[in-house]
Amino acid sequence: MALQSWLGQRQDVARCIGGPEGLAAACVATNHEQWSLSRLTLAHSLVRVLVAEQLYRAWSIIEGRPYHR
């Protein structure tokens, strides 16, 4: 599982949230991973909550917690 591997690495993580046209080419070039959440343009405040919720949900599944049931 990709998240399990990522959690085991204990590396720093930086999240960049792009605007309606996406991220600048220089920013994309330095990324190791890239997520596309939607083809829609989402408010930055919604994106932060959405990513946090999805990471928590994935972590809870890995840990066997009942969140996803």
PDB file with SEQRES, HELIX, SHEET and CRYST1 records, atoms N, CA, C and O in Angstrom:
SEQRES   1 A   69  MET ALA LEU GLN SER TRP LEU GLY GLN ARG GLN ASP VAL          
SEQRES   2 A   69  ALA ARG CYS ILE GLY GLY PRO GLU GLY LEU ALA ALA ALA          
SEQRES   3 A   69  CYS VAL ALA THR ASN HIS GLU GLN TRP SER LEU SER ARG          
SEQRES   4 A   69  LEU THR LEU ALA HIS SER LEU VAL ARG VAL LEU VAL ALA          
SEQRES   5 A   69  GLU GLN LEU TYR ARG ALA TRP SER ILE ILE GLU GLY ARG          
SEQRES   6 A   69  PRO TYR HIS ARG                                              
HELIX    1 AA1 ALA A    2  GLN A    9  1                                   8    
HELIX    2 AA2 ALA A   25  ALA A   29  1                                   5    
HELIX    3 AA3 HIS A   44  ILE A   62  1                                  19    
HELIX    4 AA4 PRO A   66  HIS A   68  5                                   3    
CRYST1    1.000    1.000    1.000  90.00  90.00  90.00 P 1           1          
ATOM      1  N   MET A   1       0.849  -1.186   0.000  1.00  0.00           N  
ATOM      2  CA  MET A   1       0.000   0.000   0.000  1.00  0.00           C  
ATOM      3  C   MET A   1       0.891   1.246   0.000  1.00  0.00           C  
ATOM      4  O   MET A   1       1.818   1.335   0.805  1.00  0.00           O  
ATOM      5  N   ALA A   2       0.634   2.181  -0.864  1.00  0.00           N  
ATOM      6  CA  ALA A   2       1.471   3.369  -1.018  1.00  0.00           C  
ATOM      7  C   ALA A   2       1.509   4.213   0.252  1.00  0.00           C  
ATOM      8  O   ALA A   2       2.579   4.683   0.641  1.00  0.00           O  
ATOM      9  N   LEU A   3       0.373   4.414   0.902  1.00  0.00           N  
ATOM     10  CA  LEU A   3       0.348   5.234   2.108  1.00  0.00           C  
ATOM     11  C   LEU A   3       1.143   4.578   3.222  1.00  0.00           C  
ATOM     12  O   LEU A   3       1.865   5.259   3.949  1.00  0.00           O  
ATOM     13  N   GLN A   4       1.023   3.272   3.365  1.00  0.00           N  
ATOM     14  CA  GLN A   4       1.762   2.552   4.397  1.00  0.00           C  
ATOM     15  C   GLN A   4       3.267   2.724   4.183  1.00  0.00           C  
ATOM     16  O   GLN A   4       4.007   2.958   5.139  1.00  0.00           O  
ATOM     17  N   SER A   5       3.713   2.611   2.960  1.00  0.00           N  
ATOM     18  CA  SER A   5       5.124   2.801   2.628  1.00  0.00           C  
ATOM     19  C   SER A   5       5.557   4.229   2.936  1.00  0.00           C  
ATOM     20  O   SER A   5       6.623   4.449   3.512  1.00  0.00           O  
ATOM     21  N   TRP A   6       4.742   5.185   2.558  1.00  0.00           N  
ATOM     22  CA  TRP A   6       5.035   6.599   2.789  1.00  0.00           C  
ATOM     23  C   TRP A   6       5.130   6.900   4.278  1.00  0.00           C  
ATOM     24  O   TRP A   6       6.032   7.622   4.703  1.00  0.00           O  
ATOM     25  N   LEU A   7       4.208   6.357   5.082  1.00  0.00           N  
ATOM     26  CA  LEU A   7       4.231   6.577   6.523  1.00  0.00           C  
ATOM     27  C   LEU A   7       5.497   5.998   7.148  1.00  0.00           C  
ATOM     28  O   LEU A   7       6.032   6.567   8.100  1.00  0.00           O  
ATOM     29  N   GLY A   8       5.978   4.877   6.623  1.00  0.00           N  
ATOM     30  CA  GLY A   8       7.170   4.241   7.156  1.00  0.00           C  
ATOM     31  C   GLY A   8       8.457   4.995   6.866  1.00  0.00           C  
ATOM     32  O   GLY A   8       9.460   4.779   7.546  1.00  0.00           O  
ATOM     33  N   GLN A   9       8.450   5.870   5.877  1.00  0.00           N  
ATOM     34  CA  GLN A   9       9.660   6.602   5.497  1.00  0.00           C  
ATOM     35  C   GLN A   9       9.978   7.749   6.448  1.00  0.00           C  
ATOM     36  O   GLN A   9      11.138   8.143   6.567  1.00  0.00           O  
ATOM     37  N   ARG A  10       8.995   8.281   7.112  1.00  0.00           N  
ATOM     38  CA  ARG A  10       9.171   9.382   8.067  1.00  0.00           C  
ATOM     39  C   ARG A  10       9.900  10.582   7.450  1.00  0.00           C  
ATOM     40  O   ARG A  10      10.816  11.138   8.057  1.00  0.00           O  
ATOM     41  N   GLN A  11       9.494  10.966   6.266  1.00  0.00           N  
ATOM     42  CA  GLN A  11      10.079  12.121   5.599  1.00  0.00           C  
ATOM     43  C   GLN A  11       9.145  13.316   5.731  1.00  0.00           C  
ATOM     44  O   GLN A  11       7.938  13.166   5.923  1.00  0.00           O  
ATOM     45  N   ASP A  12       9.724  14.496   5.623  1.00  0.00           N  
ATOM     46  CA  ASP A  12       8.917  15.707   5.636  1.00  0.00           C  
ATOM     47  C   ASP A  12       8.035  15.748   4.393  1.00  0.00           C  
ATOM     48  O   ASP A  12       8.397  15.238   3.333  1.00  0.00           O  
ATOM     49  N   VAL A  13       6.874  16.364   4.552  1.00  0.00           N  
ATOM     50  CA  VAL A  13       5.923  16.468   3.455  1.00  0.00           C  
ATOM     51  C   VAL A  13       5.528  17.930   3.298  1.00  0.00           C  
ATOM     52  O   VAL A  13       5.265  18.620   4.283  1.00  0.00           O  
ATOM     53  N   ALA A  14       5.489  18.389   2.074  1.00  0.00           N  
ATOM     54  CA  ALA A  14       4.990  19.727   1.769  1.00  0.00           C  
ATOM     55  C   ALA A  14       3.821  19.565   0.814  1.00  0.00           C  
ATOM     56  O   ALA A  14       3.912  18.824  -0.165  1.00  0.00           O  
ATOM     57  N   ARG A  15       2.732  20.250   1.092  1.00  0.00           N  
ATOM     58  CA  ARG A  15       1.564  20.202   0.222  1.00  0.00           C  
ATOM     59  C   ARG A  15       1.452  21.547  -0.485  1.00  0.00           C  
ATOM     60  O   ARG A  15       1.464  22.599   0.153  1.00  0.00           O  
ATOM     61  N   CYS A  16       1.345  21.501  -1.784  1.00  0.00           N  
ATOM     62  CA  CYS A  16       1.169  22.707  -2.591  1.00  0.00           C  
ATOM     63  C   CYS A  16      -0.205  22.633  -3.229  1.00  0.00           C  
ATOM     64  O   CYS A  16      -0.535  21.656  -3.902  1.00  0.00           O  
ATOM     65  N   ILE A  17      -0.989  23.652  -3.019  1.00  0.00           N  
ATOM     66  CA  ILE A  17      -2.330  23.694  -3.596  1.00  0.00           C  
ATOM     67  C   ILE A  17      -2.304  24.707  -4.729  1.00  0.00           C  
ATOM     68  O   ILE A  17      -2.049  25.892  -4.515  1.00  0.00           O  
ATOM     69  N   GLY A  18      -2.569  24.226  -5.931  1.00  0.00           N  
ATOM     70  CA  GLY A  18      -2.518  25.092  -7.103  1.00  0.00           C  
ATOM     71  C   GLY A  18      -3.797  25.885  -7.292  1.00  0.00           C  
ATOM     72  O   GLY A  18      -4.829  25.599  -6.684  1.00  0.00           O  
ATOM     73  N   GLY A  19      -3.703  26.865  -8.132  1.00  0.00           N  
ATOM     74  CA  GLY A  19      -4.860  27.675  -8.481  1.00  0.00           C  
ATOM     75  C   GLY A  19      -5.665  27.018  -9.590  1.00  0.00           C  
ATOM     76  O   GLY A  19      -5.444  25.847  -9.895  1.00  0.00           O  
ATOM     77  N   PRO A  20      -6.592  27.746 -10.199  1.00  0.00           N  
ATOM     78  CA  PRO A  20      -7.450  27.169 -11.234  1.00  0.00           C  
ATOM     79  C   PRO A  20      -6.675  26.673 -12.456  1.00  0.00           C  
ATOM     80  O   PRO A  20      -7.169  25.820 -13.193  1.00  0.00           O  
ATOM     81  N   GLU A  21      -5.485  27.190 -12.676  1.00  0.00           N  
ATOM     82  CA  GLU A  21      -4.656  26.750 -13.809  1.00  0.00           C  
ATOM     83  C   GLU A  21      -3.633  25.699 -13.394  1.00  0.00           C  
ATOM     84  O   GLU A  21      -2.801  25.295 -14.207  1.00  0.00           O  
ATOM     85  N   GLY A  22      -3.682  25.250 -12.143  1.00  0.00           N  
ATOM     86  CA  GLY A  22      -2.728  24.251 -11.661  1.00  0.00           C  
ATOM     87  C   GLY A  22      -1.499  24.897 -11.051  1.00  0.00           C  
ATOM     88  O   GLY A  22      -1.486  26.094 -10.765  1.00  0.00           O  
ATOM     89  N   LEU A  23      -0.465  24.087 -10.855  1.00  0.00           N  
ATOM     90  CA  LEU A  23       0.781  24.566 -10.267  1.00  0.00           C  
ATOM     91  C   LEU A  23       1.732  25.064 -11.352  1.00  0.00           C  
ATOM     92  O   LEU A  23       1.642  24.658 -12.511  1.00  0.00           O  
ATOM     93  N   ALA A  24       2.638  25.943 -10.957  1.00  0.00           N  
ATOM     94  CA  ALA A  24       3.666  26.418 -11.885  1.00  0.00           C  
ATOM     95  C   ALA A  24       4.569  25.252 -12.281  1.00  0.00           C  
ATOM     96  O   ALA A  24       4.767  24.326 -11.494  1.00  0.00           O  
ATOM     97  N   ALA A  25       5.107  25.292 -13.476  1.00  0.00           N  
ATOM     98  CA  ALA A  25       5.963  24.211 -13.981  1.00  0.00           C  
ATOM     99  C   ALA A  25       7.158  23.962 -13.066  1.00  0.00           C  
ATOM    100  O   ALA A  25       7.555  22.813 -12.875  1.00  0.00           O  
ATOM    101  N   ALA A  26       7.736  25.016 -12.499  1.00  0.00           N  
ATOM    102  CA  ALA A  26       8.885  24.864 -11.600  1.00  0.00           C  
ATOM    103  C   ALA A  26       8.498  24.092 -10.341  1.00  0.00           C  
ATOM    104  O   ALA A  26       9.294  23.307  -9.825  1.00  0.00           O  
ATOM    105  N   CYS A  27       7.301  24.306  -9.853  1.00  0.00           N  
ATOM    106  CA  CYS A  27       6.812  23.592  -8.670  1.00  0.00           C  
ATOM    107  C   CYS A  27       6.553  22.125  -9.004  1.00  0.00           C  
ATOM    108  O   CYS A  27       6.917  21.239  -8.230  1.00  0.00           O  
ATOM    109  N   VAL A  28       5.942  21.869 -10.126  1.00  0.00           N  
ATOM    110  CA  VAL A  28       5.643  20.496 -10.550  1.00  0.00           C  
ATOM    111  C   VAL A  28       6.938  19.712 -10.765  1.00  0.00           C  
ATOM    112  O   VAL A  28       7.004  18.525 -10.445  1.00  0.00           O  
ATOM    113  N   ALA A  29       7.964  20.366 -11.304  1.00  0.00           N  
ATOM    114  CA  ALA A  29       9.233  19.692 -11.604  1.00  0.00           C  
ATOM    115  C   ALA A  29       9.930  19.182 -10.350  1.00  0.00           C  
ATOM    116  O   ALA A  29      10.700  18.225 -10.428  1.00  0.00           O  
ATOM    117  N   THR A  30       9.682  19.794  -9.202  1.00  0.00           N  
ATOM    118  CA  THR A  30      10.352  19.377  -7.964  1.00  0.00           C  
ATOM    119  C   THR A  30       9.538  18.370  -7.159  1.00  0.00           C  
ATOM    120  O   THR A  30      10.004  17.886  -6.128  1.00  0.00           O  
ATOM    121  N   ASN A  31       8.338  18.050  -7.612  1.00  0.00           N  
ATOM    122  CA  ASN A  31       7.474  17.111  -6.886  1.00  0.00           C  
ATOM    123  C   ASN A  31       7.893  15.670  -7.120  1.00  0.00           C  
ATOM    124  O   ASN A  31       8.326  15.301  -8.212  1.00  0.00           O  
ATOM    125  N   HIS A  32       7.756  14.858  -6.067  1.00  0.00           N  
ATOM    126  CA  HIS A  32       7.941  13.415  -6.199  1.00  0.00           C  
ATOM    127  C   HIS A  32       6.596  12.746  -6.469  1.00  0.00           C  
ATOM    128  O   HIS A  32       6.529  11.719  -7.144  1.00  0.00           O  
ATOM    129  N   GLU A  33       5.549  13.323  -5.947  1.00  0.00           N  
ATOM    130  CA  GLU A  33       4.187  12.803  -6.105  1.00  0.00           C  
ATOM    131  C   GLU A  33       3.275  13.971  -6.437  1.00  0.00           C  
ATOM    132  O   GLU A  33       3.567  15.118  -6.099  1.00  0.00           O  
ATOM    133  N   GLN A  34       2.172  13.670  -7.100  1.00  0.00           N  
ATOM    134  CA  GLN A  34       1.198  14.711  -7.414  1.00  0.00           C  
ATOM    135  C   GLN A  34      -0.191  14.108  -7.372  1.00  0.00           C  
ATOM    136  O   GLN A  34      -0.429  13.038  -7.933  1.00  0.00           O  
ATOM    137  N   TRP A  35      -1.104  14.792  -6.709  1.00  0.00           N  
ATOM    138  CA  TRP A  35      -2.501  14.363  -6.644  1.00  0.00           C  
ATOM    139  C   TRP A  35      -3.348  15.329  -7.450  1.00  0.00           C  
ATOM    140  O   TRP A  35      -3.118  16.538  -7.444  1.00  0.00           O  
ATOM    141  N   SER A  36      -4.315  14.783  -8.131  1.00  0.00           N  
ATOM    142  CA  SER A  36      -5.350  15.598  -8.739  1.00  0.00           C  
ATOM    143  C   SER A  36      -6.643  15.214  -8.034  1.00  0.00           C  
ATOM    144  O   SER A  36      -7.121  14.089  -8.184  1.00  0.00           O  
ATOM    145  N   LEU A  37      -7.204  16.126  -7.275  1.00  0.00           N  
ATOM    146  CA  LEU A  37      -8.389  15.814  -6.477  1.00  0.00           C  
ATOM    147  C   LEU A  37      -9.660  15.817  -7.310  1.00  0.00           C  
ATOM    148  O   LEU A  37     -10.587  15.055  -7.036  1.00  0.00           O  
ATOM    149  N   SER A  38      -9.705  16.665  -8.319  1.00  0.00           N  
ATOM    150  CA  SER A  38     -10.926  16.801  -9.101  1.00  0.00           C  
ATOM    151  C   SER A  38     -10.639  17.638 -10.339  1.00  0.00           C  
ATOM    152  O   SER A  38      -9.696  18.429 -10.360  1.00  0.00           O  
ATOM    153  N   ARG A  39     -11.454  17.458 -11.361  1.00  0.00           N  
ATOM    154  CA  ARG A  39     -11.358  18.345 -12.519  1.00  0.00           C  
ATOM    155  C   ARG A  39     -12.048  19.681 -12.209  1.00  0.00           C  
ATOM    156  O   ARG A  39     -11.911  20.646 -12.961  1.00  0.00           O  
ATOM    157  N   LEU A  40     -12.776  19.725 -11.115  1.00  0.00           N  
ATOM    158  CA  LEU A  40     -13.435  20.955 -10.682  1.00  0.00           C  
ATOM    159  C   LEU A  40     -12.429  21.885 -10.022  1.00  0.00           C  
ATOM    160  O   LEU A  40     -11.385  21.433  -9.551  1.00  0.00           O  
ATOM    161  N   THR A  41     -12.727  23.169  -9.985  1.00  0.00           N  
ATOM    162  CA  THR A  41     -11.938  24.121  -9.221  1.00  0.00           C  
ATOM    163  C   THR A  41     -12.548  24.191  -7.829  1.00  0.00           C  
ATOM    164  O   THR A  41     -13.705  24.580  -7.666  1.00  0.00           O  
ATOM    165  N   LEU A  42     -11.764  23.813  -6.830  1.00  0.00           N  
ATOM    166  CA  LEU A  42     -12.240  23.779  -5.449  1.00  0.00           C  
ATOM    167  C   LEU A  42     -11.620  24.919  -4.651  1.00  0.00           C  
ATOM    168  O   LEU A  42     -10.494  25.333  -4.925  1.00  0.00           O  
ATOM    169  N   ALA A  43     -12.348  25.420  -3.673  1.00  0.00           N  
ATOM    170  CA  ALA A  43     -11.815  26.452  -2.781  1.00  0.00           C  
ATOM    171  C   ALA A  43     -10.655  25.875  -1.972  1.00  0.00           C  
ATOM    172  O   ALA A  43     -10.703  24.717  -1.556  1.00  0.00           O  
ATOM    173  N   HIS A  44      -9.611  26.681  -1.749  1.00  0.00           N  
ATOM    174  CA  HIS A  44      -8.443  26.206  -1.009  1.00  0.00           C  
ATOM    175  C   HIS A  44      -8.823  25.676   0.369  1.00  0.00           C  
ATOM    176  O   HIS A  44      -8.266  24.677   0.822  1.00  0.00           O  
ATOM    177  N   SER A  45      -9.761  26.331   1.034  1.00  0.00           N  
ATOM    178  CA  SER A  45     -10.170  25.873   2.369  1.00  0.00           C  
ATOM    179  C   SER A  45     -10.811  24.486   2.299  1.00  0.00           C  
ATOM    180  O   SER A  45     -10.619  23.672   3.202  1.00  0.00           O  
ATOM    181  N   LEU A  46     -11.561  24.213   1.248  1.00  0.00           N  
ATOM    182  CA  LEU A  46     -12.174  22.896   1.073  1.00  0.00           C  
ATOM    183  C   LEU A  46     -11.113  21.839   0.769  1.00  0.00           C  
ATOM    184  O   LEU A  46     -11.190  20.719   1.275  1.00  0.00           O  
ATOM    185  N   VAL A  47     -10.131  22.187  -0.049  1.00  0.00           N  
ATOM    186  CA  VAL A  47      -9.063  21.242  -0.401  1.00  0.00           C  
ATOM    187  C   VAL A  47      -8.298  20.813   0.843  1.00  0.00           C  
ATOM    188  O   VAL A  47      -7.995  19.631   1.001  1.00  0.00           O  
ATOM    189  N   ARG A  48      -7.982  21.749   1.726  1.00  0.00           N  
ATOM    190  CA  ARG A  48      -7.245  21.400   2.955  1.00  0.00           C  
ATOM    191  C   ARG A  48      -8.030  20.397   3.782  1.00  0.00           C  
ATOM    192  O   ARG A  48      -7.458  19.429   4.283  1.00  0.00           O  
ATOM    193  N   VAL A  49      -9.321  20.611   3.933  1.00  0.00           N  
ATOM    194  CA  VAL A  49     -10.165  19.694   4.706  1.00  0.00           C  
ATOM    195  C   VAL A  49     -10.281  18.352   3.991  1.00  0.00           C  
ATOM    196  O   VAL A  49     -10.198  17.304   4.632  1.00  0.00           O  
ATOM    197  N   LEU A  50     -10.468  18.371   2.693  1.00  0.00           N  
ATOM    198  CA  LEU A  50     -10.608  17.143   1.907  1.00  0.00           C  
ATOM    199  C   LEU A  50      -9.358  16.266   2.010  1.00  0.00           C  
ATOM    200  O   LEU A  50      -9.465  15.058   2.227  1.00  0.00           O  
ATOM    201  N   VAL A  51      -8.183  16.862   1.858  1.00  0.00           N  
ATOM    202  CA  VAL A  51      -6.930  16.102   1.948  1.00  0.00           C  
ATOM    203  C   VAL A  51      -6.730  15.568   3.359  1.00  0.00           C  
ATOM    204  O   VAL A  51      -6.361  14.406   3.531  1.00  0.00           O  
ATOM    205  N   ALA A  52      -6.967  16.390   4.364  1.00  0.00           N  
ATOM    206  CA  ALA A  52      -6.810  15.928   5.749  1.00  0.00           C  
ATOM    207  C   ALA A  52      -7.749  14.767   6.041  1.00  0.00           C  
ATOM    208  O   ALA A  52      -7.350  13.793   6.680  1.00  0.00           O  
ATOM    209  N   GLU A  53      -8.983  14.859   5.585  1.00  0.00           N  
ATOM    210  CA  GLU A  53      -9.958  13.789   5.833  1.00  0.00           C  
ATOM    211  C   GLU A  53      -9.554  12.500   5.129  1.00  0.00           C  
ATOM    212  O   GLU A  53      -9.664  11.418   5.707  1.00  0.00           O  
ATOM    213  N   GLN A  54      -9.089  12.604   3.897  1.00  0.00           N  
ATOM    214  CA  GLN A  54      -8.703  11.408   3.148  1.00  0.00           C  
ATOM    215  C   GLN A  54      -7.465  10.742   3.738  1.00  0.00           C  
ATOM    216  O   GLN A  54      -7.384   9.515   3.785  1.00  0.00           O  
ATOM    217  N   LEU A  55      -6.501  11.545   4.188  1.00  0.00           N  
ATOM    218  CA  LEU A  55      -5.322  10.967   4.845  1.00  0.00           C  
ATOM    219  C   LEU A  55      -5.708  10.290   6.151  1.00  0.00           C  
ATOM    220  O   LEU A  55      -5.219   9.202   6.457  1.00  0.00           O  
ATOM    221  N   TYR A  56      -6.587  10.929   6.925  1.00  0.00           N  
ATOM    222  CA  TYR A  56      -7.046  10.323   8.176  1.00  0.00           C  
ATOM    223  C   TYR A  56      -7.812   9.033   7.897  1.00  0.00           C  
ATOM    224  O   TYR A  56      -7.636   8.043   8.607  1.00  0.00           O  
ATOM    225  N   ARG A  57      -8.643   9.035   6.891  1.00  0.00           N  
ATOM    226  CA  ARG A  57      -9.420   7.838   6.549  1.00  0.00           C  
ATOM    227  C   ARG A  57      -8.492   6.700   6.147  1.00  0.00           C  
ATOM    228  O   ARG A  57      -8.664   5.572   6.609  1.00  0.00           O  
ATOM    229  N   ALA A  58      -7.512   6.980   5.293  1.00  0.00           N  
ATOM    230  CA  ALA A  58      -6.564   5.943   4.871  1.00  0.00           C  
ATOM    231  C   ALA A  58      -5.773   5.416   6.060  1.00  0.00           C  
ATOM    232  O   ALA A  58      -5.578   4.207   6.187  1.00  0.00           O  
ATOM    233  N   TRP A  59      -5.319   6.306   6.928  1.00  0.00           N  
ATOM    234  CA  TRP A  59      -4.575   5.896   8.121  1.00  0.00           C  
ATOM    235  C   TRP A  59      -5.440   5.014   9.011  1.00  0.00           C  
ATOM    236  O   TRP A  59      -4.964   4.008   9.536  1.00  0.00           O  
ATOM    237  N   SER A  60      -6.714   5.384   9.185  1.00  0.00           N  
ATOM    238  CA  SER A  60      -7.597   4.597  10.054  1.00  0.00           C  
ATOM    239  C   SER A  60      -7.831   3.199   9.485  1.00  0.00           C  
ATOM    240  O   SER A  60      -7.958   2.239  10.245  1.00  0.00           O  
ATOM    241  N   ILE A  61      -7.891   3.073   8.168  1.00  0.00           N  
ATOM    242  CA  ILE A  61      -8.037   1.759   7.538  1.00  0.00           C  
ATOM    243  C   ILE A  61      -6.784   0.920   7.789  1.00  0.00           C  
ATOM    244  O   ILE A  61      -6.881  -0.253   8.150  1.00  0.00           O  
ATOM    245  N   ILE A  62      -5.612   1.520   7.598  1.00  0.00           N  
ATOM    246  CA  ILE A  62      -4.347   0.812   7.834  1.00  0.00           C  
ATOM    247  C   ILE A  62      -4.257   0.336   9.277  1.00  0.00           C  
ATOM    248  O   ILE A  62      -3.799  -0.776   9.538  1.00  0.00           O  
ATOM    249  N   GLU A  63      -4.691   1.170  10.209  1.00  0.00           N  
ATOM    250  CA  GLU A  63      -4.625   0.846  11.634  1.00  0.00           C  
ATOM    251  C   GLU A  63      -5.762  -0.062  12.096  1.00  0.00           C  
ATOM    252  O   GLU A  63      -5.776  -0.496  13.247  1.00  0.00           O  
ATOM    253  N   GLY A  64      -6.709  -0.350  11.215  1.00  0.00           N  
ATOM    254  CA  GLY A  64      -7.830  -1.218  11.577  1.00  0.00           C  
ATOM    255  C   GLY A  64      -8.873  -0.540  12.448  1.00  0.00           C  
ATOM    256  O   GLY A  64      -9.622  -1.209  13.159  1.00  0.00           O  
ATOM    257  N   ARG A  65      -8.924   0.755  12.398  1.00  0.00           N  
ATOM    258  CA  ARG A  65      -9.911   1.506  13.188  1.00  0.00           C  
ATOM    259  C   ARG A  65     -11.252   1.519  12.458  1.00  0.00           C  
ATOM    260  O   ARG A  65     -11.289   1.336  11.242  1.00  0.00           O  
ATOM    261  N   PRO A  66     -12.340   1.730  13.172  1.00  0.00           N  
ATOM    262  CA  PRO A  66     -13.677   1.592  12.575  1.00  0.00           C  
ATOM    263  C   PRO A  66     -14.169   2.792  11.766  1.00  0.00           C  
ATOM    264  O   PRO A  66     -15.334   2.797  11.369  1.00  0.00           O  
ATOM    265  N   TYR A  67     -13.353   3.799  11.503  1.00  0.00           N  
ATOM    266  CA  TYR A  67     -13.811   5.009  10.825  1.00  0.00           C  
ATOM    267  C   TYR A  67     -14.509   4.719   9.499  1.00  0.00           C  
ATOM    268  O   TYR A  67     -15.565   5.288   9.221  1.00  0.00           O  
ATOM    269  N   HIS A  68     -13.941   3.853   8.689  1.00  0.00           N  
ATOM    270  CA  HIS A  68     -14.442   3.640   7.326  1.00  0.00           C  
ATOM    271  C   HIS A  68     -15.641   2.708   7.247  1.00  0.00           C  
ATOM    272  O   HIS A  68     -16.163   2.486   6.154  1.00  0.00           O  
ATOM    273  N   ARG A  69     -16.088   2.166   8.342  1.00  0.00           N  
ATOM    274  CA  ARG A  69     -17.202   1.210   8.310  1.00  0.00           C  
ATOM    275  C   ARG A  69     -18.538   1.893   8.396  1.00  0.00           C  
ATOM    276  O   ARG A  69     -19.573   1.227   8.381  1.00  0.00           O  
TER     277      ARG A  69                                                      
END                                                                             
